[in-house]
Amino acid sequence: MTQHVSASALKRRNQPETLRLRAVMPVLTVNNIATSIAWYREVLGFVITDQAEKDGRIVAAQLLAGKVCVLLMQDETPSGIPRRKGEGIRIFCATRQDVDELAALVRERGGIIDQEPRDQWGGRDFAVVDPDGFHISICSGARI
């Protein structure tokens, strides 16, 4: 959500200077990078902008949708050691596009809608879950 800050608060925040970020890129450790790349490309419409290989196989891929990057990394935890994924985090993505149309497109592409489009938080949003259980909300109209 957008936080409105007064001019006097801005002046105070500069002393000492505070952290000012321009973007964030979630890094998601996935069970099967090929499956995850396909899902992000085919279901959500991301494009691959970079990838890394190790021993002839893809181990990481950077994907882009608009101005938002996501980095997928193959889980290389030793066999037999389970690592739970997707718990306790939700990736909140803002768009100016019609979320009802986007939800229909995701459904057409084989994605499963976890939360149907609804009005909340000053906007309209829907949610999906990726193959590893990461929760993604896509919202329009909210002040973020």
HUFEN-V227233 format. One record per helix or strand of 3 or more residues. SS is the DSSP state (H for helix, E for strand). FROM is the first residue (numbers start at 1). TO is the last residue. Records with the same first field share a line. If there is no record, write none. Layout:
SS = FROM-TO, FROM-TO
//
This chain:
H = 7-13, 33-44, 99-108
E = 26-30, 47-54, 57-65, 68-74, 90-95, 113-120, 123-129, 135-140
//
